[in-house]
Amino acid sequence: MTAPIRLAVVGMGKIAHDQHLPAIAAGKSFELVATVSRHGEAVDGKPFFNNIDELAASDVEVDAVALCTPPQVRRTIAETAIENGWHTFLEKPPGATLAEVVALRDLADEKGVSLFASWHSRYAEAVEPARDWLANRDIRKVTIIWREDVRVWHPGQHWIWEPGGFGVFDPGINALSIATRILPDPFFVETADLDVPSNCAAPIAARIDFRGAKGTPISMDLDFRQEGPQSWDIIVETDAGTLKLAKGGSVLTIDGNEQRQPAEALHGEYPGLYRRFAAIIRAGVSDVDLSPLRLVADAFLRGKHNSVEEFIE
Ligand code: NAP
């Protein structure tokens, strides 16, 4: 039997608690050995450190880290982790800029450690079946609607409104991580309209028109002000019918008929991510797909910025 990979979790916020700790505890591949937290939070009596340098200076033996901080502060933490020879799991988005993630990937290659730019939405249960169904279709039109209530899903997360925090592209990049996985051809930003509250640095809503390499129109509607039912839908019109991926990639319908997934496919996003992280560590490779981040960067590059009503949480 292979020994579990000794893992430290860095940044003990919402996603660390909601998803990472349960997925680590439920699986056999990883053993939590420490946490790193500015507010000094221990888990299950394990050692904790205020920053990654203190962890590196300690005698705790670590093989890998999962970085769950906001993107703006992730690069330097990841750099320290990789320099220490630790396999590194980056929460999404993998960084605040493209260049820093490329540099981390190169550093990981140089140091012989595995870097994982995780995209949790790709592990939703209906994403791979949607990709398979679309593989040989003629795709005519794609509509992405990703509207959620920021007050419900991101309470008190000031970093999301700051430069490098992505605003509504924090969830929007999840939609793009699915779209870049299921659509057979690449696509490019043509126009983008970004609505930025007058007291924030990041958009609260955005409308983006992309064009696929074969001319397919792809539109994306993002909004952080959605109350009531939430929308995390991708609709793909093809020569053989209309595919809809709903609920963030977990429900698939073709022409309105739900395609139920076999029980073994119902593994959950974060258990799937940790399985993948273990697999790339054991294979001695990295998994860094930048395509969702590249599209977001392009939307900011090509986007028209509109000042809208201030956001008061
Ligand atoms: P969060 O609740 O704000 O937690 C982030 C944690 O990072 C903080 O609790 C803090 O923990 C640490 N941190 C270190 N430096 C920080 C700084 N300068 N400013 C703020 N926090 C800092 O955020 P989150 O929702 O967990 O999101 C973290 C990352 O996970 C983001 O990239 C996000 O896109 C991604 N993610 C979030 C969700 C979700 O549903 N919330 C889902 C999937 C992915 P300490 O005080 O312990 O240092």
Boltz pocket constraint, residues with backbone or C-beta under 6 A from the ligand:
constraints:
  - pocket:
      binder: B
      contacts: [[A, 10], [A, 11], [A, 12], [A, 13], [A, 14], [A, 15], [A, 16], [A, 36], [A, 37], [A, 38], [A, 39], [A, 40], [A, 41], [A, 50], [A, 67], [A, 68], [A, 69], [A, 70], [A, 71], [A, 73], [A, 91], [A, 92], [A, 93], [A, 120], [A, 153], [A, 156], [A, 157], [A, 159], [A, 170]]
      max_distance: 6.0
